Structure formats: structure tokens, C-alpha cells
Amino acid sequence: MEDEYPLQGVLESALAEAGFASDILSSGEEAITIFVARGKHHKALVTDVCLGGKLSGWDVARRMREKHPDLPVVYMMAGADLGLWKSQGVPNSVLLEKPFHPERLIAALHEL
């Protein structure tokens, strides 16, 4: 999930080049509808922490982990605060500080 449209395209291209299929969404509400309510199969969550709407990336990851406890999660955040990640992030997740090279995202997904 990423609410900045230019970055959505960069992430989608990087994921496709690495062999990942993706659903690019811009809000937590969209993600909950698609993945939790409709039960769409997914293998990982990549989310910006600050999103438009009421749900943050932290919120969405916790909700998705309720249904899939082992779901890999990669958080993206400008001015990353490790303390905030440790208190708000789900266990066994990765935090990438924006800006980052798309290869770091692919490496994080492979790591998880």
C-alpha cells in the first residue's frame, strides 16, 4: 500500500521485474476490503506507514496478521523511527526508510 501515485508505479515495476505479482492499493480501507473481507490470497504485505484514510499501515498489518499470523510485512516510512516500529510494528517485519532503492524492497521480501 502506497498513497503516493508516482511511488506506486516504481514499486509495481520493481516487484514485477523480480517476479512478484502485486495489487497496488492506496488506503488501508481498500486493503482490508480486498484481503480480509474478501479473503484474497496473498503472500506478503508491503505498506507505507502513513496512508490516506483512517487506517495506518500499522493498523492494516495487525488486522492482516490476525488472519495470517506468519504473513511477511515490510513497512515503508519517511524519517523512520525505530522506536515507533518496535512498539507499533508486528513481529518479524522489516522497516525500510524512505527514500530507498527498490532493490532493498526485493531483498526484504526475500529475507522474510
N, C-alpha and C positions, 0 to 999 in steps of 0.2 A: 504494500500500500504506500502510495506516494501521492501527495496532493499538488505537487509542482509538475505541471504537464511536460516541460522540457526534460526534466529528470526522468519522468516515466518512460519516455522514448529511449533514453540512454540505457536505463536498466533493462527494459524489454529486449533491446538489441543484444546487450551483453549476455543476458540469460539465454536467448535463442542461440547465439553463437556457441555457447557452452553446452547446448543440447537440452536445455530446460524449457518446458512449456510453461507459460505463465498467464495468469489473469491479472491485469493491471487495474487496480482499484484506487479510488481517491479518498475514500472515507471508511471509517470503522463500521459504520452502519451498513454499508454495502458488503463489507467482508462478512459480517455476522449473518446477513441475509443469505449470501451465497454459500458460505462454508458451514455455518452452524445450523441455520433453519432448513436449508435445502439439502444439507449433508453431502455437498460436493467433495469428491475425493481430492486430497491434496497431500503433498509430501513435505512442505515447509512453508513457513510464513516469513516474508521479508517486509518489514514495516518501518515507516518513519514514526517517530515517537509523537510528534506534534502534527495532528491532522485537522482538517476542517470538520466540523460536526461536534457532537458531544463526546464521542469515544476517542480516547488516545490509543496509540499503538500499544501502550502498556495494558490497557483495558482489553483490547482485542486478543492479545496474546494469552492473557489469563483465561478469557472465555473459551478460546480455541483449545487450550490445554485441558480444560475441564472434560472435553470430549475425546481428546487425543493427547494423553499425558506425555508421550515421547516426541511430539511434534517439534522439529527443529525450528528455532526462531532466531532471526537476525534483525536486530534493531538498527535503525539509522537515525543519527541525531546530530544537529549542528551544535557546536560547543558542548560536546558530550561530557556529562557529569557522571563519573564512575560511581559516586555515592548514590546518585539517583537510580542508576542501573541496578546496583546491588539491592536497593530497597524496593524498587518497583518492577524490575525485570523478572522473568520466570527463570528457574534454574536451567542450567545447561543451554544458555543462549549466548549470542555474540553481539557486541555493540560496535558499530562502525561509526567513526566520527566523520561527518560531512565537512568538507568535500573529501571524497576518496576515489581511487581509481576503480573502475568496475571489476577488475581482476581480483580485488580484495573481497568483493561480494561473492564471487565464484569460489574463491578459496575458503571463505567462511562456510558456505553451503556444503562444500566437500568435507570440511572439518567436522561439521555436525552430523 
